Amino acid sequence: MPPRHVASALALVLALGLLPGFVIAGTTLDRVVAVVNRDVILASELSRRASGPATTEVDERVVLQIMIDELLLVQAARDSYLTVSSDDVDRAIDEIKSANQLSDADLDKQLQIMGTNLDEYRVDIERQILALRVINLQVRTEVVVTNAEIKTLYAERVSASKAETTPRLEDLRDELTNEIFERKLELGRIEIVSDLRRAAHIDIRLGATK
């Protein structure tokens, strides 16, 4: 246990911001790599998301931008009083395991390889669900796919196809509709994030001394 005056001095230094770019995480100092409005992104979070043997600073910057976009959407979700329950996260993880044919042990192993654990993964999933809910709230209900758009995409498919037989438009209608819908949804997401970025305070500190 450090002397009382030493502990008080450390608390004062931290409170006054005399150790810029660092926050306490557990029992170690964790560097802040970005400030996004009222939240921060830590170096440990970025490292976990950008983990991989070939990761470079350029890669980290790309991942950091993705994390900033995600955090802006999460903040918008919270401002709109959107929430994600533990059951929602459980269902999402179950769907991921089912789609990838993973057991609980397989998932744990994959997470270890990625340098993370189930608790941290659940936080990531919760954020992603919140981000999707904002997009759904603001964009999905406004997206309309017209018959003309479906016919245009069908014609592009037929023109580019080298198959001997041409499928009927009606046989592909659902697939074409979904593709157009997802394109418009992504454009809506980009527009929302651009608006959020223009109104946000973003301070990137990735280039700070490690």
Biotite code that builds the C-alpha atoms (Angstrom):
import biotite.structure as struc

atoms = struc.array([
    struc.Atom([0.000, 0.000, 0.000], chain_id="A", res_id=1, res_name="MET", atom_name="CA", element="C"),
    struc.Atom([1.581, 3.356, -1.040], chain_id="A", res_id=2, res_name="PRO", atom_name="CA", element="C"),
    struc.Atom([1.795, 6.209, 1.468], chain_id="A", res_id=3, res_name="PRO", atom_name="CA", element="C"),
    struc.Atom([-1.424, 8.165, 1.687], chain_id="A", res_id=4, res_name="ARG", atom_name="CA", element="C"),
    struc.Atom([0.059, 11.380, 0.311], chain_id="A", res_id=5, res_name="HIS", atom_name="CA", element="C"),
    struc.Atom([1.473, 9.516, -2.719], chain_id="A", res_id=6, res_name="VAL", atom_name="CA", element="C"),
    struc.Atom([-1.904, 7.983, -3.549], chain_id="A", res_id=7, res_name="ALA", atom_name="CA", element="C"),
    struc.Atom([-3.557, 11.401, -3.154], chain_id="A", res_id=8, res_name="SER", atom_name="CA", element="C"),
    struc.Atom([-0.968, 13.002, -5.427], chain_id="A", res_id=9, res_name="ALA", atom_name="CA", element="C"),
    struc.Atom([-1.532, 10.386, -8.124], chain_id="A", res_id=10, res_name="LEU", atom_name="CA", element="C"),
    struc.Atom([-5.287, 10.949, -7.904], chain_id="A", res_id=11, res_name="ALA", atom_name="CA", element="C"),
    struc.Atom([-4.735, 14.693, -8.288], chain_id="A", res_id=12, res_name="LEU", atom_name="CA", element="C"),
    struc.Atom([-2.418, 14.240, -11.280], chain_id="A", res_id=13, res_name="VAL", atom_name="CA", element="C"),
    struc.Atom([-4.986, 12.050, -13.014], chain_id="A", res_id=14, res_name="LEU", atom_name="CA", element="C"),
    struc.Atom([-7.844, 14.402, -12.145], chain_id="A", res_id=15, res_name="ALA", atom_name="CA", element="C"),
    struc.Atom([-5.949, 17.383, -13.578], chain_id="A", res_id=16, res_name="LEU", atom_name="CA", element="C"),
    struc.Atom([-5.070, 15.512, -16.748], chain_id="A", res_id=17, res_name="GLY", atom_name="CA", element="C"),
    struc.Atom([-1.320, 15.762, -16.188], chain_id="A", res_id=18, res_name="LEU", atom_name="CA", element="C"),
    struc.Atom([-0.847, 12.355, -17.757], chain_id="A", res_id=19, res_name="LEU", atom_name="CA", element="C"),
    struc.Atom([-2.448, 13.179, -21.135], chain_id="A", res_id=20, res_name="PRO", atom_name="CA", element="C"),
    struc.Atom([-3.600, 10.276, -23.254], chain_id="A", res_id=21, res_name="GLY", atom_name="CA", element="C"),
    struc.Atom([-3.791, 7.727, -20.469], chain_id="A", res_id=22, res_name="PHE", atom_name="CA", element="C"),
    struc.Atom([-6.569, 6.288, -18.312], chain_id="A", res_id=23, res_name="VAL", atom_name="CA", element="C"),
    struc.Atom([-6.627, 3.636, -15.643], chain_id="A", res_id=24, res_name="ILE", atom_name="CA", element="C"),
    struc.Atom([-7.881, 0.269, -16.906], chain_id="A", res_id=25, res_name="ALA", atom_name="CA", element="C"),
    struc.Atom([-7.724, -2.404, -14.242], chain_id="A", res_id=26, res_name="GLY", atom_name="CA", element="C"),
    struc.Atom([-4.336, -2.046, -12.585], chain_id="A", res_id=27, res_name="THR", atom_name="CA", element="C"),
    struc.Atom([-2.401, -0.789, -15.618], chain_id="A", res_id=28, res_name="THR", atom_name="CA", element="C"),
    struc.Atom([-2.303, 2.407, -17.655], chain_id="A", res_id=29, res_name="LEU", atom_name="CA", element="C"),
    struc.Atom([-4.072, 2.092, -21.014], chain_id="A", res_id=30, res_name="ASP", atom_name="CA", element="C"),
    struc.Atom([-3.425, 4.715, -23.662], chain_id="A", res_id=31, res_name="ARG", atom_name="CA", element="C"),
    struc.Atom([-6.315, 6.629, -25.242], chain_id="A", res_id=32, res_name="VAL", atom_name="CA", element="C"),
    struc.Atom([-6.088, 6.474, -29.053], chain_id="A", res_id=33, res_name="VAL", atom_name="CA", element="C"),
    struc.Atom([-9.252, 8.454, -29.792], chain_id="A", res_id=34, res_name="ALA", atom_name="CA", element="C"),
    struc.Atom([-11.767, 10.665, -28.037], chain_id="A", res_id=35, res_name="VAL", atom_name="CA", element="C"),
    struc.Atom([-15.245, 10.565, -29.565], chain_id="A", res_id=36, res_name="VAL", atom_name="CA", element="C"),
    struc.Atom([-17.541, 13.089, -27.911], chain_id="A", res_id=37, res_name="ASN", atom_name="CA", element="C"),
    struc.Atom([-17.933, 11.831, -24.342], chain_id="A", res_id=38, res_name="ARG", atom_name="CA", element="C"),
    struc.Atom([-16.301, 8.426, -24.894], chain_id="A", res_id=39, res_name="ASP", atom_name="CA", element="C"),
    struc.Atom([-12.768, 7.173, -25.496], chain_id="A", res_id=40, res_name="VAL", atom_name="CA", element="C"),
    struc.Atom([-11.261, 4.310, -27.464], chain_id="A", res_id=41, res_name="ILE", atom_name="CA", element="C"),
    struc.Atom([-8.340, 2.632, -25.727], chain_id="A", res_id=42, res_name="LEU", atom_name="CA", element="C"),
    struc.Atom([-5.191, 1.213, -27.270], chain_id="A", res_id=43, res_name="ALA", atom_name="CA", element="C"),
    struc.Atom([-6.047, -2.206, -25.855], chain_id="A", res_id=44, res_name="SER", atom_name="CA", element="C"),
    struc.Atom([-9.454, -2.127, -27.596], chain_id="A", res_id=45, res_name="GLU", atom_name="CA", element="C"),
    struc.Atom([-7.884, -1.102, -30.902], chain_id="A", res_id=46, res_name="LEU", atom_name="CA", element="C"),
    struc.Atom([-5.196, -3.768, -30.579], chain_id="A", res_id=47, res_name="SER", atom_name="CA", element="C"),
    struc.Atom([-7.825, -6.418, -29.941], chain_id="A", res_id=48, res_name="ARG", atom_name="CA", element="C"),
    struc.Atom([-9.932, -5.373, -32.931], chain_id="A", res_id=49, res_name="ARG", atom_name="CA", element="C"),
    struc.Atom([-6.891, -5.039, -35.209], chain_id="A", res_id=50, res_name="ALA", atom_name="CA", element="C"),
    struc.Atom([-5.169, -8.174, -33.958], chain_id="A", res_id=51, res_name="SER", atom_name="CA", element="C"),
    struc.Atom([-3.244, -10.188, -36.521], chain_id="A", res_id=52, res_name="GLY", atom_name="CA", element="C"),
    struc.Atom([0.345, -11.028, -37.451], chain_id="A", res_id=53, res_name="PRO", atom_name="CA", element="C"),
    struc.Atom([0.368, -8.606, -40.404], chain_id="A", res_id=54, res_name="ALA", atom_name="CA", element="C"),
    struc.Atom([-1.199, -5.648, -38.600], chain_id="A", res_id=55, res_name="THR", atom_name="CA", element="C"),
    struc.Atom([0.514, -2.328, -39.397], chain_id="A", res_id=56, res_name="THR", atom_name="CA", element="C"),
    struc.Atom([-0.097, 1.241, -38.272], chain_id="A", res_id=57, res_name="GLU", atom_name="CA", element="C"),
    struc.Atom([-1.988, 1.798, -41.534], chain_id="A", res_id=58, res_name="VAL", atom_name="CA", element="C"),
    struc.Atom([-4.227, -1.172, -40.724], chain_id="A", res_id=59, res_name="ASP", atom_name="CA", element="C"),
    struc.Atom([-4.781, 0.199, -37.221], chain_id="A", res_id=60, res_name="GLU", atom_name="CA", element="C"),
    struc.Atom([-5.850, 3.562, -38.611], chain_id="A", res_id=61, res_name="ARG", atom_name="CA", element="C"),
    struc.Atom([-8.436, 1.887, -40.839], chain_id="A", res_id=62, res_name="VAL", atom_name="CA", element="C"),
    struc.Atom([-9.745, -0.194, -37.933], chain_id="A", res_id=63, res_name="VAL", atom_name="CA", element="C"),
    struc.Atom([-9.800, 2.899, -35.710], chain_id="A", res_id=64, res_name="LEU", atom_name="CA", element="C"),
    struc.Atom([-11.981, 4.748, -38.219], chain_id="A", res_id=65, res_name="GLN", atom_name="CA", element="C"),
    struc.Atom([-14.381, 1.789, -38.239], chain_id="A", res_id=66, res_name="ILE", atom_name="CA", element="C"),
    struc.Atom([-14.456, 1.816, -34.432], chain_id="A", res_id=67, res_name="MET", atom_name="CA", element="C"),
    struc.Atom([-15.150, 5.574, -34.415], chain_id="A", res_id=68, res_name="ILE", atom_name="CA", element="C"),
    struc.Atom([-18.071, 5.104, -36.820], chain_id="A", res_id=69, res_name="ASP", atom_name="CA", element="C"),
    struc.Atom([-19.421, 2.295, -34.657], chain_id="A", res_id=70, res_name="GLU", atom_name="CA", element="C"),
    struc.Atom([-19.072, 4.353, -31.480], chain_id="A", res_id=71, res_name="LEU", atom_name="CA", element="C"),
    struc.Atom([-20.896, 7.304, -33.056], chain_id="A", res_id=72, res_name="LEU", atom_name="CA", element="C"),
    struc.Atom([-23.781, 4.991, -33.947], chain_id="A", res_id=73, res_name="LEU", atom_name="CA", element="C"),
    struc.Atom([-23.779, 3.523, -30.428], chain_id="A", res_id=74, res_name="VAL", atom_name="CA", element="C"),
    struc.Atom([-23.936, 7.022, -28.963], chain_id="A", res_id=75, res_name="GLN", atom_name="CA", element="C"),
    struc.Atom([-26.827, 7.869, -31.285], chain_id="A", res_id=76, res_name="ALA", atom_name="CA", element="C"),
    struc.Atom([-28.575, 4.684, -30.176], chain_id="A", res_id=77, res_name="ALA", atom_name="CA", element="C"),
    struc.Atom([-28.211, 5.607, -26.519], chain_id="A", res_id=78, res_name="ARG", atom_name="CA", element="C"),
    struc.Atom([-29.427, 9.150, -27.216], chain_id="A", res_id=79, res_name="ASP", atom_name="CA", element="C"),
    struc.Atom([-32.507, 7.550, -28.777], chain_id="A", res_id=80, res_name="SER", atom_name="CA", element="C"),
    struc.Atom([-32.923, 5.331, -25.677], chain_id="A", res_id=81, res_name="TYR", atom_name="CA", element="C"),
    struc.Atom([-32.320, 2.158, -27.681], chain_id="A", res_id=82, res_name="LEU", atom_name="CA", element="C"),
    struc.Atom([-31.111, -0.795, -25.636], chain_id="A", res_id=83, res_name="THR", atom_name="CA", element="C"),
    struc.Atom([-29.788, -4.313, -26.101], chain_id="A", res_id=84, res_name="VAL", atom_name="CA", element="C"),
    struc.Atom([-30.626, -7.041, -23.611], chain_id="A", res_id=85, res_name="SER", atom_name="CA", element="C"),
    struc.Atom([-28.431, -9.933, -22.550], chain_id="A", res_id=86, res_name="SER", atom_name="CA", element="C"),
    struc.Atom([-30.867, -12.229, -24.356], chain_id="A", res_id=87, res_name="ASP", atom_name="CA", element="C"),
    struc.Atom([-30.355, -10.234, -27.570], chain_id="A", res_id=88, res_name="ASP", atom_name="CA", element="C"),
    struc.Atom([-26.608, -10.786, -27.312], chain_id="A", res_id=89, res_name="VAL", atom_name="CA", element="C"),
    struc.Atom([-27.112, -14.486, -26.535], chain_id="A", res_id=90, res_name="ASP", atom_name="CA", element="C"),
    struc.Atom([-29.281, -14.916, -29.635], chain_id="A", res_id=91, res_name="ARG", atom_name="CA", element="C"),
    struc.Atom([-26.768, -13.107, -31.833], chain_id="A", res_id=92, res_name="ALA", atom_name="CA", element="C"),
    struc.Atom([-23.904, -15.287, -30.586], chain_id="A", res_id=93, res_name="ILE", atom_name="CA", element="C"),
    struc.Atom([-25.996, -18.427, -31.069], chain_id="A", res_id=94, res_name="ASP", atom_name="CA", element="C"),
    struc.Atom([-26.682, -17.352, -34.678], chain_id="A", res_id=95, res_name="GLU", atom_name="CA", element="C"),
    struc.Atom([-22.967, -16.763, -35.257], chain_id="A", res_id=96, res_name="ILE", atom_name="CA", element="C"),
    struc.Atom([-22.091, -20.187, -33.840], chain_id="A", res_id=97, res_name="LYS", atom_name="CA", element="C"),
    struc.Atom([-24.797, -21.851, -35.931], chain_id="A", res_id=98, res_name="SER", atom_name="CA", element="C"),
    struc.Atom([-23.785, -20.096, -39.153], chain_id="A", res_id=99, res_name="ALA", atom_name="CA", element="C"),
    struc.Atom([-20.144, -21.076, -38.644], chain_id="A", res_id=100, res_name="ASN", atom_name="CA", element="C"),
    struc.Atom([-20.857, -24.503, -37.134], chain_id="A", res_id=101, res_name="GLN", atom_name="CA", element="C"),
    struc.Atom([-19.003, -23.638, -33.929], chain_id="A", res_id=102, res_name="LEU", atom_name="CA", element="C"),
    struc.Atom([-19.412, -25.227, -30.530], chain_id="A", res_id=103, res_name="SER", atom_name="CA", element="C"),
    struc.Atom([-18.874, -23.201, -27.357], chain_id="A", res_id=104, res_name="ASP", atom_name="CA", element="C"),
    struc.Atom([-15.353, -24.628, -27.159], chain_id="A", res_id=105, res_name="ALA", atom_name="CA", element="C"),
    struc.Atom([-14.676, -23.745, -30.797], chain_id="A", res_id=106, res_name="ASP", atom_name="CA", element="C"),
    struc.Atom([-15.813, -20.178, -30.227], chain_id="A", res_id=107, res_name="LEU", atom_name="CA", element="C"),
    struc.Atom([-13.635, -19.833, -27.125], chain_id="A", res_id=108, res_name="ASP", atom_name="CA", element="C"),
    struc.Atom([-10.657, -21.115, -29.115], chain_id="A", res_id=109, res_name="LYS", atom_name="CA", element="C"),
    struc.Atom([-11.281, -18.634, -31.936], chain_id="A", res_id=110, res_name="GLN", atom_name="CA", element="C"),
    struc.Atom([-11.590, -15.789, -29.457], chain_id="A", res_id=111, res_name="LEU", atom_name="CA", element="C"),
    struc.Atom([-8.298, -16.770, -27.836], chain_id="A", res_id=112, res_name="GLN", atom_name="CA", element="C"),
    struc.Atom([-6.626, -16.717, -31.249], chain_id="A", res_id=113, res_name="ILE", atom_name="CA", element="C"),
    struc.Atom([-8.032, -13.210, -31.743], chain_id="A", res_id=114, res_name="MET", atom_name="CA", element="C"),
    struc.Atom([-6.616, -12.166, -28.380], chain_id="A", res_id=115, res_name="GLY", atom_name="CA", element="C"),
    struc.Atom([-9.980, -11.651, -26.729], chain_id="A", res_id=116, res_name="THR", atom_name="CA", element="C"),
    struc.Atom([-12.482, -13.491, -24.559], chain_id="A", res_id=117, res_name="ASN", atom_name="CA", element="C"),
    struc.Atom([-16.218, -14.072, -24.381], chain_id="A", res_id=118, res_name="LEU", atom_name="CA", element="C"),
    struc.Atom([-16.921, -11.096, -22.106], chain_id="A", res_id=119, res_name="ASP", atom_name="CA", element="C"),
    struc.Atom([-15.162, -8.674, -24.457], chain_id="A", res_id=120, res_name="GLU", atom_name="CA", element="C"),
    struc.Atom([-16.807, -10.336, -27.457], chain_id="A", res_id=121, res_name="TYR", atom_name="CA", element="C"),
    struc.Atom([-20.235, -9.824, -25.891], chain_id="A", res_id=122, res_name="ARG", atom_name="CA", element="C"),
    struc.Atom([-19.488, -6.109, -25.534], chain_id="A", res_id=123, res_name="VAL", atom_name="CA", element="C"),
    struc.Atom([-18.535, -5.948, -29.224], chain_id="A", res_id=124, res_name="ASP", atom_name="CA", element="C"),
    struc.Atom([-21.726, -7.759, -30.212], chain_id="A", res_id=125, res_name="ILE", atom_name="CA", element="C"),
    struc.Atom([-23.839, -5.429, -28.061], chain_id="A", res_id=126, res_name="GLU", atom_name="CA", element="C"),
    struc.Atom([-22.303, -2.398, -29.769], chain_id="A", res_id=127, res_name="ARG", atom_name="CA", element="C"),
    struc.Atom([-22.876, -3.853, -33.214], chain_id="A", res_id=128, res_name="GLN", atom_name="CA", element="C"),
    struc.Atom([-26.528, -4.574, -32.419], chain_id="A", res_id=129, res_name="ILE", atom_name="CA", element="C"),
    struc.Atom([-27.003, -1.026, -31.112], chain_id="A", res_id=130, res_name="LEU", atom_name="CA", element="C"),
    struc.Atom([-25.431, 0.380, -34.280], chain_id="A", res_id=131, res_name="ALA", atom_name="CA", element="C"),
    struc.Atom([-27.733, -1.741, -36.431], chain_id="A", res_id=132, res_name="LEU", atom_name="CA", element="C"),
    struc.Atom([-30.771, -0.603, -34.467], chain_id="A", res_id=133, res_name="ARG", atom_name="CA", element="C"),
    struc.Atom([-29.977, 3.033, -35.160], chain_id="A", res_id=134, res_name="VAL", atom_name="CA", element="C"),
    struc.Atom([-29.685, 2.252, -38.863], chain_id="A", res_id=135, res_name="ILE", atom_name="CA", element="C"),
    struc.Atom([-32.933, 0.299, -38.753], chain_id="A", res_id=136, res_name="ASN", atom_name="CA", element="C"),
    struc.Atom([-34.674, 3.140, -36.938], chain_id="A", res_id=137, res_name="LEU", atom_name="CA", element="C"),
    struc.Atom([-33.487, 5.889, -39.257], chain_id="A", res_id=138, res_name="GLN", atom_name="CA", element="C"),
    struc.Atom([-33.051, 4.146, -42.599], chain_id="A", res_id=139, res_name="VAL", atom_name="CA", element="C"),
    struc.Atom([-34.748, 0.766, -42.958], chain_id="A", res_id=140, res_name="ARG", atom_name="CA", element="C"),
    struc.Atom([-38.286, 2.095, -42.734], chain_id="A", res_id=141, res_name="THR", atom_name="CA", element="C"),
    struc.Atom([-37.504, 4.664, -45.445], chain_id="A", res_id=142, res_name="GLU", atom_name="CA", element="C"),
    struc.Atom([-35.962, 2.261, -47.970], chain_id="A", res_id=143, res_name="VAL", atom_name="CA", element="C"),
    struc.Atom([-38.145, 1.454, -50.979], chain_id="A", res_id=144, res_name="VAL", atom_name="CA", element="C"),
    struc.Atom([-37.183, -0.911, -53.795], chain_id="A", res_id=145, res_name="VAL", atom_name="CA", element="C"),
    struc.Atom([-39.022, -0.198, -57.020], chain_id="A", res_id=146, res_name="THR", atom_name="CA", element="C"),
    struc.Atom([-39.895, -2.617, -59.791], chain_id="A", res_id=147, res_name="ASN", atom_name="CA", element="C"),
    struc.Atom([-37.846, -0.506, -62.210], chain_id="A", res_id=148, res_name="ALA", atom_name="CA", element="C"),
    struc.Atom([-34.753, -0.963, -60.036], chain_id="A", res_id=149, res_name="GLU", atom_name="CA", element="C"),
    struc.Atom([-35.336, -4.707, -59.920], chain_id="A", res_id=150, res_name="ILE", atom_name="CA", element="C"),
    struc.Atom([-35.661, -4.874, -63.713], chain_id="A", res_id=151, res_name="LYS", atom_name="CA", element="C"),
    struc.Atom([-32.489, -2.826, -64.179], chain_id="A", res_id=152, res_name="THR", atom_name="CA", element="C"),
    struc.Atom([-30.454, -5.078, -61.900], chain_id="A", res_id=153, res_name="LEU", atom_name="CA", element="C"),
    struc.Atom([-31.930, -8.148, -63.577], chain_id="A", res_id=154, res_name="TYR", atom_name="CA", element="C"),
    struc.Atom([-30.876, -6.832, -66.993], chain_id="A", res_id=155, res_name="ALA", atom_name="CA", element="C"),
    struc.Atom([-27.343, -6.220, -65.658], chain_id="A", res_id=156, res_name="GLU", atom_name="CA", element="C"),
    struc.Atom([-27.209, -9.767, -64.317], chain_id="A", res_id=157, res_name="ARG", atom_name="CA", element="C"),
    struc.Atom([-28.405, -11.262, -67.595], chain_id="A", res_id=158, res_name="VAL", atom_name="CA", element="C"),
    struc.Atom([-25.948, -9.156, -69.612], chain_id="A", res_id=159, res_name="SER", atom_name="CA", element="C"),
    struc.Atom([-23.008, -10.212, -67.435], chain_id="A", res_id=160, res_name="ALA", atom_name="CA", element="C"),
    struc.Atom([-24.013, -13.884, -67.236], chain_id="A", res_id=161, res_name="SER", atom_name="CA", element="C"),
    struc.Atom([-22.297, -16.538, -69.339], chain_id="A", res_id=162, res_name="LYS", atom_name="CA", element="C"),
    struc.Atom([-24.840, -19.216, -68.482], chain_id="A", res_id=163, res_name="ALA", atom_name="CA", element="C"),
    struc.Atom([-26.522, -21.045, -71.353], chain_id="A", res_id=164, res_name="GLU", atom_name="CA", element="C"),
    struc.Atom([-29.973, -20.527, -69.844], chain_id="A", res_id=165, res_name="THR", atom_name="CA", element="C"),
    struc.Atom([-31.390, -17.292, -68.471], chain_id="A", res_id=166, res_name="THR", atom_name="CA", element="C"),
    struc.Atom([-33.385, -17.487, -65.237], chain_id="A", res_id=167, res_name="PRO", atom_name="CA", element="C"),
    struc.Atom([-36.721, -15.742, -65.192], chain_id="A", res_id=168, res_name="ARG", atom_name="CA", element="C"),
    struc.Atom([-36.947, -12.412, -63.412], chain_id="A", res_id=169, res_name="LEU", atom_name="CA", element="C"),
    struc.Atom([-39.602, -13.767, -61.056], chain_id="A", res_id=170, res_name="GLU", atom_name="CA", element="C"),
    struc.Atom([-37.246, -16.557, -59.978], chain_id="A", res_id=171, res_name="ASP", atom_name="CA", element="C"),
    struc.Atom([-34.670, -13.956, -58.937], chain_id="A", res_id=172, res_name="LEU", atom_name="CA", element="C"),
    struc.Atom([-37.013, -11.237, -57.674], chain_id="A", res_id=173, res_name="ARG", atom_name="CA", element="C"),
    struc.Atom([-36.442, -11.865, -53.957], chain_id="A", res_id=174, res_name="ASP", atom_name="CA", element="C"),
    struc.Atom([-32.664, -12.083, -54.380], chain_id="A", res_id=175, res_name="GLU", atom_name="CA", element="C"),
    struc.Atom([-32.535, -8.909, -56.470], chain_id="A", res_id=176, res_name="LEU", atom_name="CA", element="C"),
    struc.Atom([-34.814, -7.062, -54.060], chain_id="A", res_id=177, res_name="THR", atom_name="CA", element="C"),
    struc.Atom([-32.603, -7.991, -51.107], chain_id="A", res_id=178, res_name="ASN", atom_name="CA", element="C"),
    struc.Atom([-29.451, -6.914, -52.941], chain_id="A", res_id=179, res_name="GLU", atom_name="CA", element="C"),
    struc.Atom([-30.896, -3.493, -53.805], chain_id="A", res_id=180, res_name="ILE", atom_name="CA", element="C"),
    struc.Atom([-32.274, -3.127, -50.292], chain_id="A", res_id=181, res_name="PHE", atom_name="CA", element="C"),
    struc.Atom([-28.887, -3.850, -48.706], chain_id="A", res_id=182, res_name="GLU", atom_name="CA", element="C"),
    struc.Atom([-27.166, -1.390, -51.047], chain_id="A", res_id=183, res_name="ARG", atom_name="CA", element="C"),
    struc.Atom([-29.590, 1.363, -50.043], chain_id="A", res_id=184, res_name="LYS", atom_name="CA", element="C"),
    struc.Atom([-29.239, 0.435, -46.395], chain_id="A", res_id=185, res_name="LEU", atom_name="CA", element="C"),
    struc.Atom([-25.451, 0.803, -46.631], chain_id="A", res_id=186, res_name="GLU", atom_name="CA", element="C"),
    struc.Atom([-25.793, 4.167, -48.369], chain_id="A", res_id=187, res_name="LEU", atom_name="CA", element="C"),
    struc.Atom([-28.112, 5.242, -45.566], chain_id="A", res_id=188, res_name="GLY", atom_name="CA", element="C"),
    struc.Atom([-25.578, 4.083, -42.969], chain_id="A", res_id=189, res_name="ARG", atom_name="CA", element="C"),
    struc.Atom([-22.838, 6.080, -44.678], chain_id="A", res_id=190, res_name="ILE", atom_name="CA", element="C"),
    struc.Atom([-25.041, 9.189, -44.708], chain_id="A", res_id=191, res_name="GLU", atom_name="CA", element="C"),
    struc.Atom([-25.923, 8.802, -41.011], chain_id="A", res_id=192, res_name="ILE", atom_name="CA", element="C"),
    struc.Atom([-22.278, 8.355, -40.024], chain_id="A", res_id=193, res_name="VAL", atom_name="CA", element="C"),
    struc.Atom([-21.238, 11.361, -42.136], chain_id="A", res_id=194, res_name="SER", atom_name="CA", element="C"),
    struc.Atom([-23.831, 13.522, -40.366], chain_id="A", res_id=195, res_name="ASP", atom_name="CA", element="C"),
    struc.Atom([-22.714, 12.235, -36.961], chain_id="A", res_id=196, res_name="LEU", atom_name="CA", element="C"),
    struc.Atom([-19.057, 12.896, -37.781], chain_id="A", res_id=197, res_name="ARG", atom_name="CA", element="C"),
    struc.Atom([-19.781, 16.479, -38.831], chain_id="A", res_id=198, res_name="ARG", atom_name="CA", element="C"),
    struc.Atom([-21.462, 17.165, -35.490], chain_id="A", res_id=199, res_name="ALA", atom_name="CA", element="C"),
    struc.Atom([-18.982, 15.210, -33.344], chain_id="A", res_id=200, res_name="ALA", atom_name="CA", element="C"),
    struc.Atom([-15.845, 16.087, -31.440], chain_id="A", res_id=201, res_name="HIS", atom_name="CA", element="C"),
    struc.Atom([-13.248, 13.540, -32.586], chain_id="A", res_id=202, res_name="ILE", atom_name="CA", element="C"),
    struc.Atom([-9.661, 13.664, -31.373], chain_id="A", res_id=203, res_name="ASP", atom_name="CA", element="C"),
    struc.Atom([-7.425, 10.940, -32.825], chain_id="A", res_id=204, res_name="ILE", atom_name="CA", element="C"),
    struc.Atom([-4.285, 10.260, -30.806], chain_id="A", res_id=205, res_name="ARG", atom_name="CA", element="C"),
    struc.Atom([-2.979, 7.159, -32.560], chain_id="A", res_id=206, res_name="LEU", atom_name="CA", element="C"),
    struc.Atom([0.298, 8.834, -33.457], chain_id="A", res_id=207, res_name="GLY", atom_name="CA", element="C"),
    struc.Atom([1.090, 9.617, -29.824], chain_id="A", res_id=208, res_name="ALA", atom_name="CA", element="C"),
    struc.Atom([4.153, 8.027, -28.250], chain_id="A", res_id=209, res_name="THR", atom_name="CA", element="C"),
    struc.Atom([3.431, 4.511, -27.049], chain_id="A", res_id=210, res_name="LYS", atom_name="CA", element="C"),
])
